[in-house]
């Protein structure tokens, strides 16, 4: 979680007709909320953002994804019903 909070994923925006990634502060009232915001950004960048751009080295993308998965796993375990469905134990 510390990596996501200290080096959050950037947000893809359009400026002057071009897609660019912009460093944007994480929203949230506490570290947990900010970590979930970072998780959402990782997901959005993975599924909707520009792919294979030069703005972010491949290793950074892998680190962001790895840390996001840790937050996801911890979050899922907070709710027994969600955890059962997520882990296929329903």
Rosetta blueprint (number, residue, H / E / L):
1 X L
2 X H
3 X H
4 X H
5 X H
6 X H
7 X L
8 X L
9 X L
10 X L
11 X E
12 X E
13 X E
14 X E
15 X E
16 X L
17 X L
18 X E
19 X E
20 X E
21 X E
22 X E
23 X L
24 X L
25 X L
26 X L
27 X L
28 X L
29 X L
30 X L
31 X H
32 X H
33 X H
34 X H
35 X H
36 X H
37 X H
38 X H
39 X H
40 X H
41 X H
42 X H
43 X H
44 X H
45 X H
46 X H
47 X H
48 X L
49 X L
50 X L
51 X L
52 X L
53 X L
54 X L
55 X L
56 X L
57 X L
58 X H
59 X H
60 X H
61 X H
62 X H
63 X H
64 X H
65 X H
66 X H
67 X H
68 X H
69 X H
70 X H
71 X H
72 X H
73 X H
74 X H
75 X H
76 X H
77 X L
78 X L
79 X L
80 X H
81 X H
82 X H
83 X H
84 X H
85 X H
86 X H
87 X L
88 X L
89 X L
90 X L
